[in-house]
Amino acid sequence: MNSLLGREERVLFFGRFQPFHYGHLAAVEWLLQRYREVVILVGMADESHTWINPFTAGERLLMIKKALDDAGVDASRIITATIQTLRVFSGNAGFVLSYVPPVAAVATANHPVRRAFADAGYQTVTPPLVRRNELCGEYIRALMLHGDERWRRLVPKPVAALIDQLDGVERIREIAAGYTPSVDPEKVMETCINAAQQR
């Protein structure tokens, strides 16, 4: 990609951000080196209080804002939006893009999402995966569930503070109490690594 051209354009960064962690922050910073603006689209915005989506769309937007402010990211180069839960297939690509301003490319590390946009004819980019063995939302949630304070080192400090304010760890424990199968952090980490290696 021509980096000079890229900086004149806008890129869509699509994810669930459950929670927003240092891997997401690194991706935003990487994209800002290549594009003029980054549109952060919070997916599955109509779902919360479940194992895969414990936090609401509003809570996730606040996590993003606080983390980016703390990192000194220029807010004038960030646009945020939300979208409801959708099936992942190429026919929905245009619908997703109708929720955001025009973009030159779609950035995601999620293989099915990337393939769906590529199959629909849109340019896609994949930010480098940082510390992919632990910067994984499900692994972070598993640590919270088991009372392992290492989760705090995996998210920006303002995100950890917000999760505390929301009593987010207890929320995750309550959700997991009715969730099967049981969640083992080490098995989750292995799943995260395997998924990352396929990207």
Salt bridges, closest charged atoms under 4 A:
GLU37 OE1 - ARG10 NE 2.65
GLU37 OE2 - ARG36 NH1 3.56
GLU59 OE1 - ARG171 NH1 2.85
ASP69 OD2 - LYS65 NZ 2.68
ASP119 OD1 - ARG115 NH1 3.04
GLU134 OE2 - ARG131 NE 2.97
ASP148 OD2 - ARG150 NH2 2.66
GLU149 OE1 - ARG152 NE 2.46
ASP164 OD2 - ARG152 NH1 2.81
GLU170 OE1 - ARG173 NH1 3.99
